[in-house]
Amino acid sequence: MGNIHSGSTFCFNYFVPLQPIMWVIAIVFCYFILLFSISQWTGRQATNATFYRANRQSPWYMVAFGMIGASISGVTFISVPGMVLHSQMTYLQTCMGFVLGYVIVAFVLLPIYYRLNLISIYAYLGQRLGRRTHKTASSFFLLSKMVGAAIKFYAVCIILQRFVFESLGVPFVITVIGLVLLIWLYTRRGGIKTLVWTDALQTMCLFSALFLIIYKVVTDLGLDANEALMIVKESELSRVFVFDDWVSKQNFWKQFLSGVFIVIVMTGLDQDMMQKNLTCKTLHGAQKDMCSYGLAFLPANALFLALGVLLTLWYQQQGQMFPSVGDELLPRFVTYVSSFSPLITIVFVLGIVAASFSSADSALASLTTICCVDLLEIEENSDTQSGRSDAERIRKQVHLLMCVVFMLFVVLFDAVNSKSLIDAVYTIVSYTYGPLLGLFAFGLLTKRQVYDRLVPYIAVASPVICYVLDWLMGMVTGYHFGYELLMLNGLLVFLGLVLCTKK
């Protein structure tokens, strides 16, 4: 299969036979029929309150189970197994930080959001620091989430294009339009209420696919479960901790602390992730939900990394060269075995679809929420029927607009991408979520007031300074910031706000 997209990280040179392609189409079609059925059930008599926060009636255990899949996304499915080629299993150090980060979010940020009964979490900044601060934070979220979600969704688009639609002569742009249209169709009515239930289905499909792929690799290697576990444990690629190299990006404390702050920012300060948690009936339920899926994140990523170790052994046994890009490790395996094991192709594509759609659909719902509630200032409810109808009409129009812009970002990323998907996500996050970290830290840790009109300038200046510092550091020492860039960015915003404190 040729490299048909400029800038892609995947370089397959093998065709997937037509028979599994037709099975993939059939299975994915049935999958979407199931999603639409859930949408019809949850979208009955839906209002803006239903779309934004599911009327605060979601069972916490359903939210927790669905959030596992939403947190993993298609990027994890593609990138994490291939990480073992270049950084062993050191990514688990970051995941350990994730666990602590989820605890902090559950017991520091969630109580504030529930006490203020917020739809948009950035409304807290408006009450604490001012209207322009509120708008600035919302704007940074819109940019961050649109770019980050487009990168993640690109994974499923490129996989489906390579494994399914290319052989049928479907252009990549049409693939993107079709997939986003499907998301719009099943989210436009019920919104976040629909996503709580569809995410649970998608999580189940994702892990079913993961376990079946691991089973296929293990049986191809002629191993049983205990032998596979011992091989993973004893492999030189299974190194987790790095304490002896302070310069390395894989140093434990850099990875661990970055993991803590990544969760605080990408979950606790992220409308997308918090919007589902805020649909729980009570604060206690939301805290149980967050701690549950936070703990599950570590073993889930350990499974993906273990799959990567087993895949390297499979490549060696088959006499195949390792791919130059880690993102290709799992997809190329699926390509190799598809001719005599069509089920793996079907399972793999279904897992990618489930992982990526659980991320993209909630991103579009949260982008719609922020645009309507924060920027357009449309009230959740109105005293008149005409007011409610107008608010719902505008919300539907904004949702459609967000879908169109999202399509454009996915196509644009396909044209310019040249690095590992998961690294691209975290690099962008470091620049765009850093100001959110600084704004919330200042609001929570101090009681000072700032000159609200200066906040947008501080929030924009900080990422620019970080970029210049990273460039200078690279020129002088050859070192470039890793995930710690997020903390530096937030610190610069915090210091800028301190300097602009009202006397």
Disulfide bonds with the S-S distance in Angstrom:
none
